[in-house]
Amino acid sequence: MSFLGFGKPQPTLAEKMTAAEQELEMITDMFNRLTRSCHNKCIPTDYKEADLNKGESVCLDRCVSKFFDVNIKVSEAMQSQSQAMRGAQGGGGLGA
């Protein structure tokens, strides 16, 4: 409990577990989408060699890099949109 009712209440163990499970699901989903997308783009379905060739390796490196770049940009855009919405809700009664 917070001092004199001020501050943010601490999450319970159940809330922490739920948040950890949701984060794990999100990371697993992102990994699966990344794997599926880059595999389909960079690796032909007719496997001729056991190892990746140079072109496949370069393609995978670039694909993964682009995937994470886009993921970061989308996350940043969503955060700024969420902050703008919270700002509009909190300051809705103020005139300029």
mmCIF file as gemmi writes it, N, C-alpha and C atoms, coordinates in Angstrom:
data_model
loop_
_atom_site.group_PDB
_atom_site.id
_atom_site.type_symbol
_atom_site.label_atom_id
_atom_site.label_alt_id
_atom_site.label_comp_id
_atom_site.label_asym_id
_atom_site.label_entity_id
_atom_site.label_seq_id
_atom_site.pdbx_PDB_ins_code
_atom_site.Cartn_x
_atom_site.Cartn_y
_atom_site.Cartn_z
_atom_site.occupancy
_atom_site.B_iso_or_equiv
_atom_site.pdbx_formal_charge
_atom_site.auth_seq_id
_atom_site.auth_asym_id
_atom_site.pdbx_PDB_model_num
ATOM 1 N N . MET Axp A 1 ? 0.847 -1.177 0 1 0 ? 1 A 1
ATOM 2 C CA . MET Axp A 1 ? 0 0 0 1 0 ? 1 A 1
ATOM 3 C C . MET Axp A 1 ? 0.889 1.235 0 1 0 ? 1 A 1
ATOM 4 N N . SER Axp A 2 ? 0.404 2.291 -0.596 1 0 ? 2 A 1
ATOM 5 C CA . SER Axp A 2 ? 1.205 3.5 -0.715 1 0 ? 2 A 1
ATOM 6 C C . SER Axp A 2 ? 1.077 4.376 0.533 1 0 ? 2 A 1
ATOM 7 N N . PHE Axp A 3 ? 2.013 5.255 0.716 1 0 ? 3 A 1
ATOM 8 C CA . PHE Axp A 3 ? 2.067 6.137 1.877 1 0 ? 3 A 1
ATOM 9 C C . PHE Axp A 3 ? 0.956 7.18 1.795 1 0 ? 3 A 1
ATOM 10 N N . LEU Axp A 4 ? 0.043 7.196 2.771 1 0 ? 4 A 1
ATOM 11 C CA . LEU Axp A 4 ? -1.075 8.134 2.863 1 0 ? 4 A 1
ATOM 12 C C . LEU Axp A 4 ? -1.966 8.146 1.613 1 0 ? 4 A 1
ATOM 13 N N . GLY Axp A 5 ? -2.005 7.014 0.904 1 0 ? 5 A 1
ATOM 14 C CA . GLY Axp A 5 ? -2.869 6.916 -0.264 1 0 ? 5 A 1
ATOM 15 C C . GLY Axp A 5 ? -2.309 7.541 -1.526 1 0 ? 5 A 1
ATOM 16 N N . PHE Axp A 6 ? -1.084 8.086 -1.452 1 0 ? 6 A 1
ATOM 17 C CA . PHE Axp A 6 ? -0.486 8.691 -2.641 1 0 ? 6 A 1
ATOM 18 C C . PHE Axp A 6 ? 0.36 7.662 -3.381 1 0 ? 6 A 1
ATOM 19 N N . GLY Axp A 7 ? 0.517 7.871 -4.642 1 0 ? 7 A 1
ATOM 20 C CA . GLY Axp A 7 ? 1.375 6.999 -5.439 1 0 ? 7 A 1
ATOM 21 C C . GLY Axp A 7 ? 0.593 5.901 -6.118 1 0 ? 7 A 1
ATOM 22 N N . LYS Axp A 8 ? 1.303 5.156 -6.899 1 0 ? 8 A 1
ATOM 23 C CA . LYS Axp A 8 ? 0.708 4.083 -7.675 1 0 ? 8 A 1
ATOM 24 C C . LYS Axp A 8 ? 0.729 2.791 -6.863 1 0 ? 8 A 1
ATOM 25 N N . PRO Axp A 9 ? -0.407 2.088 -6.769 1 0 ? 9 A 1
ATOM 26 C CA . PRO Axp A 9 ? -0.402 0.828 -6.032 1 0 ? 9 A 1
ATOM 27 C C . PRO Axp A 9 ? 0.46 -0.217 -6.75 1 0 ? 9 A 1
ATOM 28 N N . GLN Axp A 10 ? 1.094 -1.058 -5.977 1 0 ? 10 A 1
ATOM 29 C CA . GLN Axp A 10 ? 1.966 -2.093 -6.534 1 0 ? 10 A 1
ATOM 30 C C . GLN Axp A 10 ? 1.118 -3.238 -7.086 1 0 ? 10 A 1
ATOM 31 N N . PRO Axp A 11 ? 1.533 -3.807 -8.223 1 0 ? 11 A 1
ATOM 32 C CA . PRO Axp A 11 ? 0.775 -4.917 -8.797 1 0 ? 11 A 1
ATOM 33 C C . PRO Axp A 11 ? 0.885 -6.175 -7.924 1 0 ? 11 A 1
ATOM 34 N N . THR Axp A 12 ? -0.168 -6.961 -7.929 1 0 ? 12 A 1
ATOM 35 C CA . THR Axp A 12 ? -0.167 -8.206 -7.17 1 0 ? 12 A 1
ATOM 36 C C . THR Axp A 12 ? 0.63 -9.252 -7.936 1 0 ? 12 A 1
ATOM 37 N N . LEU Axp A 13 ? 0.879 -10.376 -7.265 1 0 ? 13 A 1
ATOM 38 C CA . LEU Axp A 13 ? 1.612 -11.465 -7.899 1 0 ? 13 A 1
ATOM 39 C C . LEU Axp A 13 ? 0.839 -11.987 -9.114 1 0 ? 13 A 1
ATOM 40 N N . ALA Axp A 14 ? -0.47 -12.091 -8.991 1 0 ? 14 A 1
ATOM 41 C CA . ALA Axp A 14 ? -1.292 -12.569 -10.114 1 0 ? 14 A 1
ATOM 42 C C . ALA Axp A 14 ? -1.199 -11.604 -11.294 1 0 ? 14 A 1
ATOM 43 N N . GLU Axp A 15 ? -1.206 -10.304 -11.023 1 0 ? 15 A 1
ATOM 44 C CA . GLU Axp A 15 ? -1.086 -9.318 -12.094 1 0 ? 15 A 1
ATOM 45 C C . GLU Axp A 15 ? 0.285 -9.391 -12.76 1 0 ? 15 A 1
ATOM 46 N N . LYS Axp A 16 ? 1.32 -9.61 -11.954 1 0 ? 16 A 1
ATOM 47 C CA . LYS Axp A 16 ? 2.669 -9.753 -12.513 1 0 ? 16 A 1
ATOM 48 C C . LYS Axp A 16 ? 2.764 -10.994 -13.396 1 0 ? 16 A 1
ATOM 49 N N . MET Axp A 17 ? 2.157 -12.093 -12.938 1 0 ? 17 A 1
ATOM 50 C CA . MET Axp A 17 ? 2.177 -13.335 -13.721 1 0 ? 17 A 1
ATOM 51 C C . MET Axp A 17 ? 1.412 -13.165 -15.032 1 0 ? 17 A 1
ATOM 52 N N . THR Axp A 18 ? 0.264 -12.502 -14.979 1 0 ? 18 A 1
ATOM 53 C CA . THR Axp A 18 ? -0.522 -12.255 -16.185 1 0 ? 18 A 1
ATOM 54 C C . THR Axp A 18 ? 0.266 -11.402 -17.168 1 0 ? 18 A 1
ATOM 55 N N . ALA Axp A 19 ? 0.919 -10.363 -16.664 1 0 ? 19 A 1
ATOM 56 C CA . ALA Axp A 19 ? 1.723 -9.489 -17.532 1 0 ? 19 A 1
ATOM 57 C C . ALA Axp A 19 ? 2.884 -10.266 -18.152 1 0 ? 19 A 1
ATOM 58 N N . ALA Axp A 20 ? 3.532 -11.131 -17.368 1 0 ? 20 A 1
ATOM 59 C CA . ALA Axp A 20 ? 4.645 -11.928 -17.885 1 0 ? 20 A 1
ATOM 60 C C . ALA Axp A 20 ? 4.157 -12.911 -18.95 1 0 ? 20 A 1
ATOM 61 N N . GLU Axp A 21 ? 3.002 -13.52 -18.733 1 0 ? 21 A 1
ATOM 62 C CA . GLU Axp A 21 ? 2.442 -14.447 -19.724 1 0 ? 21 A 1
ATOM 63 C C . GLU Axp A 21 ? 2.088 -13.721 -21.014 1 0 ? 21 A 1
ATOM 64 N N . GLN Axp A 22 ? 1.5 -12.527 -20.89 1 0 ? 22 A 1
ATOM 65 C CA . GLN Axp A 22 ? 1.152 -11.752 -22.073 1 0 ? 22 A 1
ATOM 66 C C . GLN Axp A 22 ? 2.402 -11.336 -22.847 1 0 ? 22 A 1
ATOM 67 N N . GLU Axp A 23 ? 3.443 -10.961 -22.127 1 0 ? 23 A 1
ATOM 68 C CA . GLU Axp A 23 ? 4.687 -10.574 -22.793 1 0 ? 23 A 1
ATOM 69 C C . GLU Axp A 23 ? 5.31 -11.765 -23.509 1 0 ? 23 A 1
ATOM 70 N N . LEU Axp A 24 ? 5.284 -12.927 -22.872 1 0 ? 24 A 1
ATOM 71 C CA . LEU Axp A 24 ? 5.823 -14.136 -23.502 1 0 ? 24 A 1
ATOM 72 C C . LEU Axp A 24 ? 5.034 -14.48 -24.76 1 0 ? 24 A 1
ATOM 73 N N . GLU Axp A 25 ? 3.711 -14.387 -24.702 1 0 ? 25 A 1
ATOM 74 C CA . GLU Axp A 25 ? 2.877 -14.651 -25.881 1 0 ? 25 A 1
ATOM 75 C C . GLU Axp A 25 ? 3.182 -13.665 -27 1 0 ? 25 A 1
ATOM 76 N N . MET Axp A 26 ? 3.378 -12.39 -26.648 1 0 ? 26 A 1
ATOM 77 C CA . MET Axp A 26 ? 3.67 -11.374 -27.641 1 0 ? 26 A 1
ATOM 78 C C . MET Axp A 26 ? 5.024 -11.642 -28.312 1 0 ? 26 A 1
ATOM 79 N N . ILE Axp A 27 ? 6.015 -11.986 -27.528 1 0 ? 27 A 1
ATOM 80 C CA . ILE Axp A 27 ? 7.351 -12.263 -28.072 1 0 ? 27 A 1
ATOM 81 C C . ILE Axp A 27 ? 7.322 -13.518 -28.937 1 0 ? 27 A 1
ATOM 82 N N . THR Axp A 28 ? 6.611 -14.537 -28.485 1 0 ? 28 A 1
ATOM 83 C CA . THR Axp A 28 ? 6.502 -15.771 -29.258 1 0 ? 28 A 1
ATOM 84 C C . THR Axp A 28 ? 5.803 -15.51 -30.585 1 0 ? 28 A 1
ATOM 85 N N . ASP Axp A 29 ? 4.732 -14.72 -30.559 1 0 ? 29 A 1
ATOM 86 C CA . ASP Axp A 29 ? 4.016 -14.383 -31.791 1 0 ? 29 A 1
ATOM 87 C C . ASP Axp A 29 ? 4.914 -13.608 -32.747 1 0 ? 29 A 1
ATOM 88 N N . MET Axp A 30 ? 5.667 -12.64 -32.216 1 0 ? 30 A 1
ATOM 89 C CA . MET Axp A 30 ? 6.564 -11.854 -33.059 1 0 ? 30 A 1
ATOM 90 C C . MET Axp A 30 ? 7.641 -12.756 -33.678 1 0 ? 30 A 1
ATOM 91 N N . PHE Axp A 31 ? 8.204 -13.657 -32.892 1 0 ? 31 A 1
ATOM 92 C CA . PHE Axp A 31 ? 9.222 -14.575 -33.403 1 0 ? 31 A 1
ATOM 93 C C . PHE Axp A 31 ? 8.642 -15.466 -34.504 1 0 ? 31 A 1
ATOM 94 N N . ASN Axp A 32 ? 7.439 -15.986 -34.279 1 0 ? 32 A 1
ATOM 95 C CA . ASN Axp A 32 ? 6.815 -16.85 -35.286 1 0 ? 32 A 1
ATOM 96 C C . ASN Axp A 32 ? 6.518 -16.094 -36.576 1 0 ? 32 A 1
ATOM 97 N N . ARG Axp A 33 ? 6.046 -14.842 -36.47 1 0 ? 33 A 1
ATOM 98 C CA . ARG Axp A 33 ? 5.786 -14.035 -37.667 1 0 ? 33 A 1
ATOM 99 C C . ARG Axp A 33 ? 7.089 -13.728 -38.4 1 0 ? 33 A 1
ATOM 100 N N . LEU Axp A 34 ? 8.126 -13.391 -37.663 1 0 ? 34 A 1
ATOM 101 C CA . LEU Axp A 34 ? 9.438 -13.116 -38.248 1 0 ? 34 A 1
ATOM 102 C C . LEU Axp A 34 ? 9.964 -14.342 -38.977 1 0 ? 34 A 1
ATOM 103 N N . THR Axp A 35 ? 9.925 -15.471 -38.328 1 0 ? 35 A 1
ATOM 104 C CA . THR Axp A 35 ? 10.432 -16.705 -38.919 1 0 ? 35 A 1
ATOM 105 C C . THR Axp A 35 ? 9.669 -17.058 -40.189 1 0 ? 35 A 1
ATOM 106 N N . ARG Axp A 36 ? 8.349 -17.008 -40.118 1 0 ? 36 A 1
ATOM 107 C CA . ARG Axp A 36 ? 7.512 -17.361 -41.272 1 0 ? 36 A 1
ATOM 108 C C . ARG Axp A 36 ? 7.757 -16.388 -42.437 1 0 ? 36 A 1
ATOM 109 N N . SER Axp A 37 ? 7.774 -15.104 -42.127 1 0 ? 37 A 1
ATOM 110 C CA . SER Axp A 37 ? 7.93 -14.094 -43.167 1 0 ? 37 A 1
ATOM 111 C C . SER Axp A 37 ? 9.288 -14.2 -43.86 1 0 ? 37 A 1
ATOM 112 N N . CYS Axp A 38 ? 10.355 -14.231 -43.075 1 0 ? 38 A 1
ATOM 113 C CA . CYS Axp A 38 ? 11.694 -14.255 -43.667 1 0 ? 38 A 1
ATOM 114 C C . CYS Axp A 38 ? 12.006 -15.595 -44.326 1 0 ? 38 A 1
ATOM 115 N N . HIS Axp A 39 ? 11.478 -16.681 -43.779 1 0 ? 39 A 1
ATOM 116 C CA . HIS Axp A 39 ? 11.682 -17.991 -44.396 1 0 ? 39 A 1
ATOM 117 C C . HIS Axp A 39 ? 11.019 -18.025 -45.761 1 0 ? 39 A 1
ATOM 118 N N . ASN Axp A 40 ? 9.773 -17.543 -45.84 1 0 ? 40 A 1
ATOM 119 C CA . ASN Axp A 40 ? 9.062 -17.54 -47.12 1 0 ? 40 A 1
ATOM 120 C C . ASN Axp A 40 ? 9.746 -16.642 -48.145 1 0 ? 40 A 1
ATOM 121 N N . LYS Axp A 41 ? 10.33 -15.548 -47.678 1 0 ? 41 A 1
ATOM 122 C CA . LYS Axp A 41 ? 10.95 -14.595 -48.592 1 0 ? 41 A 1
ATOM 123 C C . LYS Axp A 41 ? 12.333 -15.039 -49.063 1 0 ? 41 A 1
ATOM 124 N N . CYS Axp A 42 ? 13.105 -15.658 -48.176 1 0 ? 42 A 1
ATOM 125 C CA . CYS Axp A 42 ? 14.527 -15.855 -48.46 1 0 ? 42 A 1
ATOM 126 C C . CYS Axp A 42 ? 14.962 -17.292 -48.758 1 0 ? 42 A 1
ATOM 127 N N . ILE Axp A 43 ? 14.161 -18.264 -48.381 1 0 ? 43 A 1
ATOM 128 C CA . ILE Axp A 43 ? 14.609 -19.646 -48.54 1 0 ? 43 A 1
ATOM 129 C C . ILE Axp A 43 ? 13.659 -20.38 -49.483 1 0 ? 43 A 1
ATOM 130 N N . PRO Axp A 44 ? 14.17 -20.87 -50.604 1 0 ? 44 A 1
ATOM 131 C CA . PRO Axp A 44 ? 13.305 -21.59 -51.544 1 0 ? 44 A 1
ATOM 132 C C . PRO Axp A 44 ? 12.787 -22.892 -50.931 1 0 ? 44 A 1
ATOM 133 N N . THR Axp A 45 ? 11.646 -23.341 -51.409 1 0 ? 45 A 1
ATOM 134 C CA . THR Axp A 45 ? 11.029 -24.542 -50.838 1 0 ? 45 A 1
ATOM 135 C C . THR Axp A 45 ? 11.699 -25.83 -51.285 1 0 ? 45 A 1
ATOM 136 N N . ASP Axp A 46 ? 12.448 -25.781 -52.356 1 0 ? 46 A 1
ATOM 137 C CA . ASP Axp A 46 ? 13.166 -26.981 -52.794 1 0 ? 46 A 1
ATOM 138 C C . ASP Axp A 46 ? 14.59 -26.94 -52.227 1 0 ? 46 A 1
ATOM 139 N N . TYR Axp A 47 ? 14.766 -27.566 -51.084 1 0 ? 47 A 1
ATOM 140 C CA . TYR Axp A 47 ? 16.053 -27.562 -50.403 1 0 ? 47 A 1
ATOM 141 C C . TYR Axp A 47 ? 17.06 -28.385 -51.199 1 0 ? 47 A 1
ATOM 142 N N . LYS Axp A 48 ? 18.156 -27.737 -51.599 1 0 ? 48 A 1
ATOM 143 C CA . LYS Axp A 48 ? 19.19 -28.42 -52.377 1 0 ? 48 A 1
ATOM 144 C C . LYS Axp A 48 ? 20.445 -28.668 -51.54 1 0 ? 48 A 1
ATOM 145 N N . GLU Axp A 49 ? 20.622 -27.858 -50.499 1 0 ? 49 A 1
ATOM 146 C CA . GLU Axp A 49 ? 21.81 -27.976 -49.654 1 0 ? 49 A 1
ATOM 147 C C . GLU Axp A 49 ? 21.377 -27.989 -48.189 1 0 ? 49 A 1
ATOM 148 N N . ALA Axp A 50 ? 22.208 -28.566 -47.352 1 0 ? 50 A 1
ATOM 149 C CA . ALA Axp A 50 ? 21.894 -28.627 -45.923 1 0 ? 50 A 1
ATOM 150 C C . ALA Axp A 50 ? 22.096 -27.271 -45.25 1 0 ? 50 A 1
ATOM 151 N N . ASP Axp A 51 ? 23.061 -26.504 -45.76 1 0 ? 51 A 1
ATOM 152 C CA . ASP Axp A 51 ? 23.374 -25.208 -45.162 1 0 ? 51 A 1
ATOM 153 C C . ASP Axp A 51 ? 22.834 -24.075 -46.025 1 0 ? 51 A 1
ATOM 154 N N . LEU Axp A 52 ? 22.706 -22.901 -45.393 1 0 ? 52 A 1
ATOM 155 C CA . LEU Axp A 52 ? 22.301 -21.716 -46.148 1 0 ? 52 A 1
ATOM 156 C C . LEU Axp A 52 ? 23.426 -21.284 -47.069 1 0 ? 52 A 1
ATOM 157 N N . ASN Axp A 53 ? 23.073 -20.832 -48.265 1 0 ? 53 A 1
ATOM 158 C CA . ASN Axp A 53 ? 24.115 -20.277 -49.124 1 0 ? 53 A 1
ATOM 159 C C . ASN Axp A 53 ? 24.272 -18.792 -48.798 1 0 ? 53 A 1
ATOM 160 N N . LYS Axp A 54 ? 25.223 -18.151 -49.439 1 0 ? 54 A 1
ATOM 161 C CA . LYS Axp A 54 ? 25.534 -16.74 -49.148 1 0 ? 54 A 1
ATOM 162 C C . LYS Axp A 54 ? 24.332 -15.841 -49.4 1 0 ? 54 A 1
ATOM 163 N N . GLY Axp A 55 ? 23.645 -16.02 -50.517 1 0 ? 55 A 1
ATOM 164 C CA . GLY Axp A 55 ? 22.494 -15.186 -50.845 1 0 ? 55 A 1
ATOM 165 C C . GLY Axp A 55 ? 21.372 -15.337 -49.824 1 0 ? 55 A 1
ATOM 166 N N . GLU Axp A 56 ? 21.097 -16.562 -49.397 1 0 ? 56 A 1
ATOM 167 C CA . GLU Axp A 56 ? 20.054 -16.805 -48.397 1 0 ? 56 A 1
ATOM 168 C C . GLU Axp A 56 ? 20.419 -16.155 -47.062 1 0 ? 56 A 1
ATOM 169 N N . SER Axp A 57 ? 21.683 -16.271 -46.683 1 0 ? 57 A 1
ATOM 170 C CA . SER Axp A 57 ? 22.134 -15.679 -45.418 1 0 ? 57 A 1
ATOM 171 C C . SER Axp A 57 ? 21.995 -14.16 -45.425 1 0 ? 57 A 1
ATOM 172 N N . VAL Axp A 58 ? 22.417 -13.538 -46.524 1 0 ? 58 A 1
ATOM 173 C CA . VAL Axp A 58 ? 22.315 -12.085 -46.646 1 0 ? 58 A 1
ATOM 174 C C . VAL Axp A 58 ? 20.848 -11.661 -46.63 1 0 ? 58 A 1
ATOM 175 N N . CYS Axp A 59 ? 20.016 -12.389 -47.362 1 0 ? 59 A 1
ATOM 176 C CA . CYS Axp A 59 ? 18.587 -12.084 -47.41 1 0 ? 59 A 1
ATOM 177 C C . CYS Axp A 59 ? 17.982 -12.176 -46.011 1 0 ? 59 A 1
ATOM 178 N N . LEU Axp A 60 ? 18.305 -13.227 -45.268 1 0 ? 60 A 1
ATOM 179 C CA . LEU Axp A 60 ? 17.774 -13.391 -43.917 1 0 ? 60 A 1
ATOM 180 C C . LEU Axp A 60 ? 18.239 -12.275 -42.986 1 0 ? 60 A 1
ATOM 181 N N . ASP Axp A 61 ? 19.511 -11.908 -43.082 1 0 ? 61 A 1
ATOM 182 C CA . ASP Axp A 61 ? 20.025 -10.812 -42.253 1 0 ? 61 A 1
ATOM 183 C C . ASP Axp A 61 ? 19.26 -9.514 -42.515 1 0 ? 61 A 1
ATOM 184 N N . ARG Axp A 62 ? 19.076 -9.208 -43.777 1 0 ? 62 A 1
ATOM 185 C CA . ARG Axp A 62 ? 18.359 -7.978 -44.141 1 0 ? 62 A 1
ATOM 186 C C . ARG Axp A 62 ? 16.894 -8.047 -43.744 1 0 ? 62 A 1
ATOM 187 N N . CYS Axp A 63 ? 16.275 -9.199 -43.933 1 0 ? 63 A 1
ATOM 188 C CA . CYS Axp A 63 ? 14.869 -9.367 -43.6 1 0 ? 63 A 1
ATOM 189 C C . CYS Axp A 63 ? 14.636 -9.183 -42.098 1 0 ? 63 A 1
ATOM 190 N N . VAL Axp A 64 ? 15.468 -9.807 -41.297 1 0 ? 64 A 1
ATOM 191 C CA . VAL Axp A 64 ? 15.337 -9.685 -39.841 1 0 ? 64 A 1
ATOM 192 C C . VAL Axp A 64 ? 15.557 -8.24 -39.408 1 0 ? 64 A 1
ATOM 193 N N . SER Axp A 65 ? 16.566 -7.593 -39.985 1 0 ? 65 A 1
ATOM 194 C CA . SER Axp A 65 ? 16.84 -6.194 -39.652 1 0 ? 65 A 1
ATOM 195 C C . SER Axp A 65 ? 15.649 -5.302 -39.99 1 0 ? 65 A 1
ATOM 196 N N . LYS Axp A 66 ? 15.098 -5.479 -41.177 1 0 ? 66 A 1
ATOM 197 C CA . LYS Axp A 66 ? 13.941 -4.679 -41.587 1 0 ? 66 A 1
ATOM 198 C C . LYS Axp A 66 ? 12.728 -4.974 -40.708 1 0 ? 66 A 1
ATOM 199 N N . PHE Axp A 67 ? 12.536 -6.235 -40.36 1 0 ? 67 A 1
ATOM 200 C CA . PHE Axp A 67 ? 11.407 -6.624 -39.517 1 0 ? 67 A 1
ATOM 201 C C . PHE Axp A 67 ? 11.476 -5.891 -38.179 1 0 ? 67 A 1
ATOM 202 N N . PHE Axp A 68 ? 12.654 -5.88 -37.56 1 0 ? 68 A 1
ATOM 203 C CA . PHE Axp A 68 ? 12.803 -5.212 -36.268 1 0 ? 68 A 1
ATOM 204 C C . PHE Axp A 68 ? 12.716 -3.696 -36.402 1 0 ? 68 A 1
ATOM 205 N N . ASP Axp A 69 ? 13.239 -3.132 -37.475 1 0 ? 69 A 1
ATOM 206 C CA . ASP Axp A 69 ? 13.118 -1.69 -37.697 1 0 ? 69 A 1
ATOM 207 C C . ASP Axp A 69 ? 11.652 -1.283 -37.787 1 0 ? 69 A 1
ATOM 208 N N . VAL Axp A 70 ? 10.878 -2.035 -38.558 1 0 ? 70 A 1
ATOM 209 C CA . VAL Axp A 70 ? 9.458 -1.732 -38.7 1 0 ? 70 A 1
ATOM 210 C C . VAL Axp A 70 ? 8.739 -1.931 -37.368 1 0 ? 70 A 1
ATOM 211 N N . ASN Axp A 71 ? 9.094 -2.986 -36.652 1 0 ? 71 A 1
ATOM 212 C CA . ASN Axp A 71 ? 8.474 -3.253 -35.356 1 0 ? 71 A 1
ATOM 213 C C . ASN Axp A 71 ? 8.713 -2.092 -34.387 1 0 ? 71 A 1
ATOM 214 N N . ILE Axp A 72 ? 9.911 -1.559 -34.363 1 0 ? 72 A 1
ATOM 215 C CA . ILE Axp A 72 ? 10.238 -0.423 -33.49 1 0 ? 72 A 1
ATOM 216 C C . ILE Axp A 72 ? 9.453 0.815 -33.912 1 0 ? 72 A 1
ATOM 217 N N . LYS Axp A 73 ? 9.382 1.081 -35.21 1 0 ? 73 A 1
ATOM 218 C CA . LYS Axp A 73 ? 8.646 2.255 -35.693 1 0 ? 73 A 1
ATOM 219 C C . LYS Axp A 73 ? 7.161 2.153 -35.377 1 0 ? 73 A 1
ATOM 220 N N . VAL Axp A 74 ? 6.595 0.982 -35.534 1 0 ? 74 A 1
ATOM 221 C CA . VAL Axp A 74 ? 5.173 0.791 -35.218 1 0 ? 74 A 1
ATOM 222 C C . VAL Axp A 74 ? 4.941 0.974 -33.723 1 0 ? 74 A 1
ATOM 223 N N . SER Axp A 75 ? 5.816 0.418 -32.899 1 0 ? 75 A 1
ATOM 224 C CA . SER Axp A 75 ? 5.69 0.567 -31.444 1 0 ? 75 A 1
ATOM 225 C C . SER Axp A 75 ? 5.767 2.029 -31.03 1 0 ? 75 A 1
ATOM 226 N N . GLU Axp A 76 ? 6.713 2.771 -31.613 1 0 ? 76 A 1
ATOM 227 C CA . GLU Axp A 76 ? 6.85 4.193 -31.297 1 0 ? 76 A 1
ATOM 228 C C . GLU Axp A 76 ? 5.612 4.972 -31.725 1 0 ? 76 A 1
ATOM 229 N N . ALA Axp A 77 ? 5.079 4.662 -32.893 1 0 ? 77 A 1
ATOM 230 C CA . ALA Axp A 77 ? 3.877 5.348 -33.375 1 0 ? 77 A 1
ATOM 231 C C . ALA Axp A 77 ? 2.686 5.047 -32.472 1 0 ? 77 A 1
ATOM 232 N N . MET Axp A 78 ? 2.567 3.806 -32.043 1 0 ? 78 A 1
ATOM 233 C CA . MET Axp A 78 ? 1.46 3.436 -31.158 1 0 ? 78 A 1
ATOM 234 C C . MET Axp A 78 ? 1.593 4.122 -29.803 1 0 ? 78 A 1
ATOM 235 N N . GLN Axp A 79 ? 2.814 4.222 -29.285 1 0 ? 79 A 1
ATOM 236 C CA . GLN Axp A 79 ? 3.025 4.892 -28.001 1 0 ? 79 A 1
ATOM 237 C C . GLN Axp A 79 ? 2.692 6.374 -28.105 1 0 ? 79 A 1
ATOM 238 N N . SER Axp A 80 ? 3.13 7.028 -29.171 1 0 ? 80 A 1
ATOM 239 C CA . SER Axp A 80 ? 2.84 8.457 -29.303 1 0 ? 80 A 1
ATOM 240 C C . SER Axp A 80 ? 1.349 8.689 -29.499 1 0 ? 80 A 1
ATOM 241 N N . GLN Axp A 81 ? 0.682 7.795 -30.222 1 0 ? 81 A 1
ATOM 242 C CA . GLN Axp A 81 ? -0.762 7.913 -30.406 1 0 ? 81 A 1
ATOM 243 C C . GLN Axp A 81 ? -1.482 7.702 -29.074 1 0 ? 81 A 1
ATOM 244 N N . SER Axp A 82 ? -1.023 6.753 -28.289 1 0 ? 82 A 1
ATOM 245 C CA . SER Axp A 82 ? -1.619 6.494 -26.981 1 0 ? 82 A 1
ATOM 246 C C . SER Axp A 82 ? -1.422 7.683 -26.044 1 0 ? 82 A 1
ATOM 247 N N . GLN Axp A 83 ? -0.234 8.282 -26.07 1 0 ? 83 A 1
ATOM 248 C CA . GLN Axp A 83 ? 0.032 9.46 -25.245 1 0 ? 83 A 1
ATOM 249 C C . GLN Axp A 83 ? -0.817 10.639 -25.689 1 0 ? 83 A 1
ATOM 250 N N . ALA Axp A 84 ? -1.005 10.799 -26.99 1 0 ? 84 A 1
ATOM 251 C CA . ALA Axp A 84 ? -1.839 11.893 -27.494 1 0 ? 84 A 1
ATOM 252 C C . ALA Axp A 84 ? -3.287 11.703 -27.062 1 0 ? 84 A 1
ATOM 253 N N . MET Axp A 85 ? -3.755 10.474 -27.086 1 0 ? 85 A 1
ATOM 254 C CA . MET Axp A 85 ? -5.13 10.206 -26.666 1 0 ? 85 A 1
ATOM 255 C C . MET Axp A 85 ? -5.304 10.468 -25.17 1 0 ? 85 A 1
ATOM 256 N N . ARG Axp A 86 ? -4.301 10.066 -24.367 1 0 ? 86 A 1
ATOM 257 C CA . ARG Axp A 86 ? -4.369 10.331 -22.925 1 0 ? 86 A 1
ATOM 258 C C . ARG Axp A 86 ? -4.309 11.825 -22.654 1 0 ? 86 A 1
ATOM 259 N N . GLY Axp A 87 ? -3.495 12.547 -23.419 1 0 ? 87 A 1
ATOM 260 C CA . GLY Axp A 87 ? -3.403 13.994 -23.261 1 0 ? 87 A 1
ATOM 261 C C . GLY Axp A 87 ? -4.706 14.676 -23.619 1 0 ? 87 A 1
ATOM 262 N N . ALA Axp A 88 ? -5.354 14.194 -24.657 1 0 ? 88 A 1
ATOM 263 C CA . ALA Axp A 88 ? -6.635 14.781 -25.075 1 0 ? 88 A 1
ATOM 264 C C . ALA Axp A 88 ? -7.718 14.502 -24.048 1 0 ? 88 A 1
ATOM 265 N N . GLN Axp A 89 ? -7.675 13.334 -23.432 1 0 ? 89 A 1
ATOM 266 C CA . GLN Axp A 89 ? -8.676 12.988 -22.408 1 0 ? 89 A 1
ATOM 267 C C . GLN Axp A 89 ? -8.432 13.789 -21.139 1 0 ? 89 A 1
ATOM 268 N N . GLY Axp A 90 ? -7.19 13.96 -20.768 1 0 ? 90 A 1
ATOM 269 C CA . GLY Axp A 90 ? -6.856 14.666 -19.533 1 0 ? 90 A 1
ATOM 270 C C . GLY Axp A 90 ? -7.021 16.165 -19.636 1 0 ? 90 A 1
ATOM 271 N N . GLY Axp A 91 ? -6.781 16.742 -20.805 1 0 ? 91 A 1
ATOM 272 C CA . GLY Axp A 91 ? -6.834 18.192 -20.972 1 0 ? 91 A 1
ATOM 273 C C . GLY Axp A 91 ? -8.02 18.634 -21.78 1 0 ? 91 A 1
ATOM 274 N N . GLY Axp A 92 ? -9.066 17.819 -21.866 1 0 ? 92 A 1
ATOM 275 C CA . GLY Axp A 92 ? -10.198 18.119 -22.707 1 0 ? 92 A 1
ATOM 276 C C . GLY Axp A 92 ? -10.977 19.358 -22.276 1 0 ? 92 A 1
ATOM 277 N N . GLY Axp A 93 ? -10.953 19.701 -20.977 1 0 ? 93 A 1
ATOM 278 C CA . GLY Axp A 93 ? -11.743 20.835 -20.507 1 0 ? 93 A 1
ATOM 279 C C . GLY Axp A 93 ? -11.016 22.151 -20.537 1 0 ? 93 A 1
ATOM 280 N N . LEU Axp A 94 ? -9.772 22.188 -20.942 1 0 ? 94 A 1
ATOM 281 C CA . LEU Axp A 94 ? -8.977 23.414 -20.943 1 0 ? 94 A 1
ATOM 282 C C . LEU Axp A 94 ? -9.108 24.112 -22.286 1 0 ? 94 A 1
ATOM 283 N N . GLY Axp A 95 ? -9.251 25.42 -22.251 1 0 ? 95 A 1
ATOM 284 C CA . GLY Axp A 95 ? -9.304 26.184 -23.496 1 0 ? 95 A 1
ATOM 285 C C . GLY Axp A 95 ? -7.969 26.781 -23.827 1 0 ? 95 A 1
ATOM 286 N N . ALA Axp A 96 ? -7.728 27.058 -25.1 1 0 ? 96 A 1
ATOM 287 C CA . ALA Axp A 96 ? -6.442 27.617 -25.507 1 0 ? 96 A 1
ATOM 288 C C . ALA Axp A 96 ? -6.525 29.089 -25.709 1 0 ? 96 A 1
